[in-house]
Amino acid sequence: MYQYNDFDTAFLATRNAQFRAQVERRLDGSLTEDEFKPLRLMNGVYLQLHAYMLRVAIPYGTLSADQMRVLADLAERWDKGYGHFTTRQNIQYNWPKLSDIPDMLDHLGTVGLHAIQTSGNTIRNVTADHFAGAAADEVLDPRPYAELLRQWSTDHPEFQFLPRKFKIAVTGSPNDRAVVRAHDIGLVAKIVDGKVGFEVIIGGGLGRTPMIGKTVRDFLPVEDLLPYCEAIVSVYNRLGRRDNKYKARIKITVHENGLDEMRDRIEARFAELRPLFDGIDQQMLEDIRAQFTLPAFRPSSSLPPLVDPALQAWIDTNTTAHKRDDHAIVTISIKTHGETPGDATAQQMRLMADIADKHAYGELRISHEQNVILPHVRRADLPAVYAALRNAGLGTANVGLASDIIACPGMDYCALATARSIPVAQQIAKRIDEMGIEHDIGALKIKISGCINACGHHHVGHIGILGLDRAGVENYQITLGGDGSETASIGERAGPGFAYDQVVPAIERLILAYLEHRADASETFLAAYRRLGAAPFKAALYPQEAANAA
């Protein structure tokens, strides 16, 4: 993991002291809320429906056990005892007092964490594959490159006031677990003729106008990564619209100018920038790479035959193949049926940190799917890990299944939301559990957003749910066939929306229709939808219309 050096520590201390002074001026009335707003946003502080909210960056989703304990401290000392992990691999605290936030930032700084650029029209927290450094299918560990991008983008003087927020995601695997095609810049590691580089994708994004990103470079040599990314953002900064915030993202810039025109401008700017780097970025990269070595793995014996079906189900569902045959990647579901997706208590965070120290070489990851990962676990330790998690309410075997729902905070917290997300997710998960068919359903990604901004990624859910306000009444649209993987696609709206109390029955009908129409038990919901088209699923959602048509 990257360890802060003296420069990093001094930089962070200076930023925190500056913000402390700004908070004091807001509290004594020297700054109005309008004057304070851009200052707080630069430091990850939002004003939500009920209170201020602090969004803490977890760069490329990587945490040490000690960092997780500090996140628990913040929840316990300055919030209501829990934090909310987000789809940007961040954590949010929904109830801090403004006067306490400088102390929270100082405490984060003791372990190299911060809230810089987790909001505002700048380059946000760089995200990455949550199995980075561990996955068996990995071409390379993407985290050193994500760290290089983080250092380059932090307080970059040209990019602090972009036309709109800007998001970068990096994956080191051909199997995309970072949703790179729904980002402003998506990077996919490749090795071509023995040379390491990246496919560069631009113009992806969800929200009001969802778009899948387009490839601007099939193969970019790794030594050109930083100047090329700077060229992309520089061109966007010049061309991006500032007259309409709904048309300000780079996806609109690409759409309006065309990919060829954007490519020509990027390549021209890249030619100007590349000589200016003069190898400095490569020296930085070498220094960073040296900090991302693999742990000193302890050999593991094989698992004995298991007699506990609950343990076997958890291993089958919540573990993934590791680079080493004697280790596994463990995904901890923090989505017990009926609980709030993404929420973890201080006690649960400390337990996960303790398990990481004891069984996972002190490392954790946060996924964009709002779960926590133990990237390196000896296979012989899996029963002990499961037992510890189960006793803390963290042993649910549902990763990748229908109740592993992504949901934004919705109208329970967010000032932008137009409908509730959390209660809908809770009710769907409980109903699926009551039906007792979750493992029979198999892989199914349900994603819920409480407004058009799509923080719940509903556009790329196999089943997406978008909550809207219709004349003061919550109305939920359903989309089908979305996909955030390497075969990315935007879901198609099924038809009219549903009232709040009709959503769960509609999802139940949809799932039962899938079970009825799938070719066999191995065919996933997404595969069945792509094979059959929308008709049988729409018939299940709108049975009265289907009956009238018949």
N, C-alpha and C positions, 0 to 999 in steps of 0.2 A: 504494500500500500504506500501511497505517497505520504511522506512525512514533511511537515512544514519546516522550512529553514528559517534563518534569522530574518531574512527579508520579508518572507510571508508573515511571520509573527508580528513584526514591526508594522507592516502595512495594515494588518487587521486591527491592531491596537489603535492605530491612528484613525482608521475609519470609524471604529466604535466610539472613540472619544469625541470625534466630530459629531456623530449622531446623538450622543448623550447631550451635547450642548444644544443641538437642535430641538430635542425633546423638551429640555428645560425651558427654552424660549417659547415653545408651543404651550406648555403648561402655565407659564406666567403671563400669557397673552401677548407676548411680543410678536408671535407669528399667528396669523389666522389659519384656519383649516385649509383654505385654498393655497396659501403660501407654503404650508407644511406638507401638503399632499405630494408634490414631486420629490421632496426630501425623504419622506417615509417610504415611498415606493422604491427608491433606490436601495433601500435597506430591508425590503421584504415585508413591510408593514401595510396591511390593508385595513380599511374601515368597513366592517361587515354589518349585517342587519342589527346585531345586538352588542357588538364589542369590536375592539381592534383584533386583528388576526396577524400572527407572525408566521411567515413561511420560511422554513430553514432549508437550505440547499443540502442535498446529499449527492455530491458530484458523482455522476455515472453510477449511482446506486450503491456505492461501496462504503461500508462502515466497519470500524473495529469494534470489538466488544466494549472498550472504554468509551468510545463515542456513543454507542447505544445507551450506556448507563447515564451519560450526560443528557441525552434526549429524555430519558426517564426522569432525571432530576428536574428538568424544565417543566415537565408535565405535573410533577408532584408539588414543586415549590411555587410555581407561578401560574399554573393553570388549574383545571379541574380534575387532574389525575390521569389524563389520557392525551394522546396525540393522534393525528389523522394522517396516514401515509397516502400520498396522492399519485395520480397517473404520470407525474413528471419526476418520480423518484425523489420527491421532497417530503417533508413532514410539516403539518400545519398545527398551530396551537390557536384555538378559537376563542379563548377567554382571558388573555393577559391584560393587565392594566398597562396603559401607556407608560406610566412612570416606572414600571418594572422592566420594560423591554431592554433598556441599556444594560441592566444587570444580566438579563438572559443572554444577550449577545456576548458580553464579557465571559460568561461561563462557557458558552459554546467555543469561544476562542481558545480556551485552555486545552481543547482537544482538536484544534484545527477545523472547526466548523463555523459557518457564517450564514448570513441571509442576503448577501450581496447579489443583485441582479436576479432575484427570484420573482421580480415584478418589473413593470415599466417597459418602455419601448426600446429594449436593448437585447443583447444575446443572453438568453436565459440559461438555466442549469443544463449543461450538456448531459444527455442521457445515453445509456448503453445497454447492451444485452445483460440481463440480470444473472446469467450463468457465466459471465465473462471470467476467463482464466481457469475455468473448470470443465466446460462442456466437451464431450467427446467429439462433437462435430465441428469444433472451432478451428478456423484457419490460423487465426492469431488472436491474442488477447487485445481487445480494443481499448482497454482502459488507459494505457500510456498515451494513445493518440487523443482520447477524450480529455485527459489531463493537460496535454499540450494545448488543445483548443480552449480549455478553461482558463489557463494562464494567459493565453493570448487575448482572450475576449474580455477578461476582467478589467474594468475601468479603461478599456480601449477608447482613446479620446475621440475617435471618429464615429464610434458606434454607440454612444450613450443616448442619442435621441434619434433613433431610426424612425421611419414612417410608422412602424408597428412592431410589436414583440417579434422575436426571431428565435427559432428553436432548431437545435442540431441533435441528431441521434447517430450513433455509431454501432455497427455490429461486426463481430469477427467471424460470423458463421453464415453459410448459405441459407440456413433456416432462420428466418428473420423473427427474432423475439423482441425487437426494439421498435417495431412499427416505423421503420425508417422512411417508408414511402408516404407517410402522412406528416412529414416534417419539412421545414423550410429548406434545410439541407439534410439529406440522408447519405450515410457513407457505409458501403458494404465492402469488407475486406476481400481481396482476391489475390491469388498467386498465379501469375501468367509467365510461362517460360522461366520459372524459378525466381521471378521478380515479384516483390510484394507491392501492392498498391490498393486502390479503392475504386469501385464504381461510385460515381458522384451523381446524386439525384437531387433535383431542386423543385421547388414549387408545390410540395405536398402540403396538406393542411385540412383541417376539418372545419368546425364552426358553421357560419351562415352559408358559405359556399364551399362544400367539401370537394377536394380534388386529390387525386393520386399523383405523386411527384413524377417528373420526367427525367430520364437519364441525360445529363449534359456532357458527361465523360464516361465512356465505357471502362477506361482504365487510366487512373492517375497514379504515377509513381509516388511512393510514400514520401520521398524527399520534397515533393511539390505540394504536400497537403496544406500547409499553413498559408503560403502565398496564394494558392488557388481559392481557398475558403475566403481569404481576405478580399480577393478579387470579386467573388460572388456577392459578398455583403456590401462592398463598395459600389458595385453597379446597382444593386437594389437600393442603396441609400440615395443614389442620384435619381433613379427612375421611379422609385416607389411613390405612390400617390399620398399626398398629405391633405387633400381636400375632402376626403371621405374615409373615415376610419374603417368602414365596412369593405372598402376596396383597397386597403393599404398593405395587405400582406403580400409577400413575394409571389404567392400563387396567382394573384390577380395581375401582378407585373408580368409574369411569364405568359399568362393567358392573353393579355392585351398586346404585348410586344412580339409574342411568338418565340418558340424555343430557339430557332436558328438565330434570330436577332440577339437574344439573350446570350447565346453561346459566343457569338462573335464579339460582343462587348466584354464578356468575361475573359475570353482568351486575350483580347487586346490589353485589358487591365492587368491580367496575369503577367503578360510579357513586360509590362512596366514595373511590376512589383517584385518579380522573382529575383532580379539582381540585388535588390535592396536588402534581402534577407541574408545573403552572403554566408550561408552555412550556420548562422547563429541559432536558427530554429533546430537544426540537426544536432547541435551540441546540447541544446536544451532537451531534445528528445532522448538522446543517449543517457543523460543524467536522470531523466524521468524513468526510462525503461529499467534502469538498474534498481529501482525501488519496487518493481512489480515482479519480483521473483516468486516462484512457487514455494509453499511451505516445505519444511523438512518432513516429508510424509512418513508416517509410521506404518509399516506393513500391517495388513489386516488379514485375519483368517476368514474363511467363508462363513456365511450365516448357516447355522444348523437348520434342519427342517423345522418349519414353524407350525405350531398347533393353535395359535391365536388367530382366528379369522380377521379380527379387527386390525391387528398388526399387519397381517398380509395385505389387507385392502389398502391400508395406509402406505405401505411400501410400493404397492402396485401403482397407486395414484399420485403420491406426493414425492416420489424420488425419480431422478433422471440420471442417465448414463454419464459417468465421469470420465476424464482422460485416463484414469487408472481403473483397472477392473476391480481392484479391492476397495475402492471408494465409491461414494454416491453423492449426488447433489440432492439436498433435501429442501423442499419448499414447505414452509410453515404457513398453513392457511390461517389467516386472522379473520376468517369469515364463517365462524360457527353459525349454523342455520338460525336465522332470526336476529343476528347481531348486525351492527353497523359495518358495512364493508370498509376496510382500511383503518378502523380504530384499533388502537392497542393501549392498554393501561400501562402505567409506570411499572407495576409489578410484572406484567407480561414482558415488557421491554427488558427489565433486569434479568428475568429468567432466561430469555433468549440470549442475552449477553453471557450469562453464566454457562449455558449449554455450548455456546460458541467457543468459549475459553476451554471448556473441558473436552469437547468432541469435534471442534471444527477449526482448530488452529487460530482461534480468536477473530475469525472473519465472518461478516454477514453481508448480504446484499438486500436492497429493496427493489422490488419489481414494479414496473409500470402497471401491473395488474393488482397492485395494492396488497401484496403478500411479502413475506420475509424469507430470505434464502440462507441456508447454511451451505456454502459452496463445496466444502471438502469434509465429508464425514466417512470414517472407516465403516465398511459394511458390518463388521462385527459389533459396532456401537449402535446400530439402528434401533434395536429393541430398547436400549436405555434411553436414547433420544426420544423415541415415541412415548415411553412411559412418563418421562418428565413433561413433555408437551401435553399429553392427555390430562395429567393432573392439574394443569393450569388452564384447561379449556382451549388448548391450541392443537389438539390432535385430530381435527376433522379431516377425513379423507375425501376431499372434494376438489382438489386442485385441477383446473381445466374442465370441471364438470359444470352442470347447470346452475348450481348455487354459488359458484365462484364468480360472483357478479362484480363487475366494475361499476361503481356509482360515484358521482360527484356529490358534494354536500347538499346541493339543491337548496330549496327554500327554507330549510331548517337553519341555515347559516348565511348563505350567499346573498348579497344585495342585488346581484344581477339575475338570480333565478326567478323563474316564472311558475315553477311547480316543484313538488316534492320528489326527491329521488330516493332518499334513504328508506322511508317506509315502504315504498314499492319494492325495493330490493329485498327488504326483510320479509315481506309477505310472500314474494315469489319463492325465496329460499325455503321458508317454512312449509309452503304448500308442496314443493317438490320433495321435501323430506317426508311429509305425511304420506305422499303417494308411494314412497318406497321404490322408486324406479330410477333413481339418479344414475346408478352405475350401469343400468341397462341402457339409458339414453346415451351415455358415453360423452365424448368431447362436444361441448357446446358452450359458446361464449355469448353471454347475455350482458349487454352494456347499457347503462341508463344515464341520461343527462337531464338536468332540471331546467335547461334553457338552450337556446340556439347556439351558444358558444361551445357546446359539445365537449366539456371537460371530462365527461364520462365515456368519450370515444364511441358514442352509439352508432355513428356512421360505419364503423368497421366491426360492429358486432354481428355475429351470425344472426342473432336477434337483437335489434337495437330498439331502444325506447326513448323517445324525446318528449319531455313534459313541457307543455305550453299553456299560456293563459288565453282562454277563449271567452271574452266578455265577462271576466272575473271568475271563470270556472276552469279548474284544471282539466286539461285534455291531453291525452297521451297518444302520440303517433307511433306506429310500429314500422320498422324497416327490416328487411330480410336480405340475407345473402352477403352482408358485409364481411370483410376479411382484412385483418391487419398484418398478415404474414407476407412471405415472399410472393404469394399470388394475390396481392392486395386488390380489394375492390370496395366500392362504396355501396352500401346497402340500398335497396330500392324500397320506397314507401309503399306499404301494402294497400292503403286506402284511408278511409276516414278514421279519426282518432277515437279513443275510448275514454269514458269517464273514469275517475280515480278508482271507483269500486268495481269497474269492469276489466281492469288491466290483468289481474291475476287469472280470472277465468279465461281471458283471451289467450294468455300465454299457455295455460294448461291445454286448451284446445289445439293450439299450434304444435305442442310437443306430442300430444297423442296422435295427431295427423302424421307427424314424422314417423313415429313408431309403426303406424299402419302402412305407410307407403315406402319405407326404406327397402332396399333390395335384400339386405341381410343385416345381421347384427354388427358387421364391420363397417357399414356405410354410415358416415357421420351426417349430422344435420346439414352441414354446408355442402357436402358431396351430393346428398339427396336433393337439396334445393337446386344445385347447378344441373343435375341430371333431369329433374322433373319440371323445372320452372316454377313460377309463382302460383299457378292455378290451384293445385290442391291445398296449398297453405292459405291462400285467400279464402277458399271455400270453407276452411275450418274457422278462420277468423270471423267471417261474415256469413254464418249459416243461413240467415233469413234471406239474404240476397241470393245465395246459391239456390235456395229452395224456390224463390220467385223465378229465377232464370230457368230452372228445370220445368 
